[in-house]
Amino acid sequence: MRRFTYHTKRGHLDAFSLAEILIVLAIMGILIMLVVPNQAGVASRAKSLEAQQELKMVHTLQHGYHLQFSKYSSDFKEISYIPHKTVRDGGTANYELSITEATPDGFKARAQSVSDFNGDGKYNIWEIDQEGSLKEVQPD
């Protein structure tokens, strides 16, 4: 490490040169470029937890509805589920939920992301059924 001292006889200050500072900045830029793409995957996995939790909630409500009426519902209002506003609509939810099928014997609910988290053109999709089987249909 250099010491910063002022030499009165020579009239200059010992410091880092411009070339040394540029090299350090270039190395930092390369390291940042290596780290940032890896963080995009972490962010999309964290956001997918929202879809999983909401689908588990729908499953619990559908199970309760099935115990009471011996059938599954295709309407969120009937099972007393109020979907959160999505980020498109000024809310905070990153996923839009829907019930894709409902019969007396089973149901399937889907959570589809409203935005492309990593910019690859694919939207993350999760599904759950009456058994509570949660699966990622399309990764982002």
FENFEN-V687142 format. One record per pair of residues at least 4 apart in sequence whose C-alpha atoms are under 8 Angstrom apart, sorted by the first residue. I is the first residue (numbers start at 0). J is the second residue. Records with the same first field share a line. If there is no record, write none. Layout:
I = J / J
This chain:
1 = 13 / 14
2 = 13 / 14
3 = 12 / 13 / 14
4 = 12 / 13
5 = 10 / 11 / 12 / 13
6 = 10 / 11 / 12
7 = 11
15 = 19 / 20
16 = 20
17 = 21
18 = 22
19 = 23
20 = 24
21 = 25
22 = 26
23 = 27
24 = 28
25 = 29
26 = 30
27 = 31
28 = 32
29 = 33
30 = 34
31 = 35
32 = 36
33 = 37
34 = 38
35 = 39
36 = 40
37 = 41
38 = 42
39 = 43 / 116 / 117
40 = 44 / 117
41 = 45
42 = 46 / 116
43 = 47 / 116 / 117 / 139
44 = 48
45 = 49
46 = 50 / 93
47 = 51 / 123
48 = 52
49 = 53 / 92 / 93 / 94
50 = 54 / 94 / 110 / 111 / 125
51 = 55 / 125 / 133
52 = 56
53 = 57
54 = 58 / 96 / 108 / 109 / 110 / 126 / 127 / 133
55 = 59 / 127 / 131
56 = 60
57 = 61 / 80 / 108
58 = 62 / 127 / 128 / 129 / 131
59 = 63
60 = 64 / 78 / 79 / 80
61 = 65 / 71 / 72 / 78 / 129
62 = 66 / 71 / 129
63 = 67
64 = 68 / 69 / 70 / 71 / 72 / 78
65 = 69 / 70 / 71
66 = 70
69 = 103
70 = 102 / 103 / 104 / 105
71 = 101 / 102 / 103 / 104 / 105 / 106
72 = 77 / 78 / 101 / 102 / 106
73 = 98 / 99 / 100 / 101 / 106
74 = 78 / 98
75 = 79 / 80 / 81 / 82 / 98
76 = 80 / 81
82 = 95 / 96
83 = 90 / 91 / 92
84 = 88 / 89 / 90 / 91 / 92
85 = 89 / 90 / 91 / 92 / 93 / 94 / 95 / 113
86 = 90 / 91 / 92 / 93 / 113
87 = 113
93 = 112 / 113 / 114
94 = 110 / 111 / 112 / 113
95 = 110 / 111 / 112 / 113
96 = 108 / 109 / 110 / 111
97 = 108 / 109 / 110
98 = 106 / 107 / 108 / 109
99 = 106 / 107 / 108 / 109
100 = 105 / 106 / 107 / 108
101 = 105 / 106 / 107
102 = 106
105 = 128 / 129
106 = 128 / 129
107 = 126 / 127 / 128 / 129
108 = 126 / 127 / 128
109 = 124 / 125 / 126 / 127
110 = 124 / 125 / 126
111 = 122 / 123 / 124 / 125
112 = 122 / 123 / 124
113 = 122
114 = 122
115 = 119 / 120 / 121 / 122 / 123 / 139
116 = 122 / 139
117 = 139
119 = 139
121 = 137 / 138 / 139
122 = 137 / 138 / 139
123 = 135 / 136 / 137 / 138 / 139
124 = 135 / 136 / 137 / 138
125 = 133 / 134 / 135 / 136 / 137
126 = 133 / 134 / 135 / 136
127 = 131 / 132 / 133 / 134
128 = 132 / 133
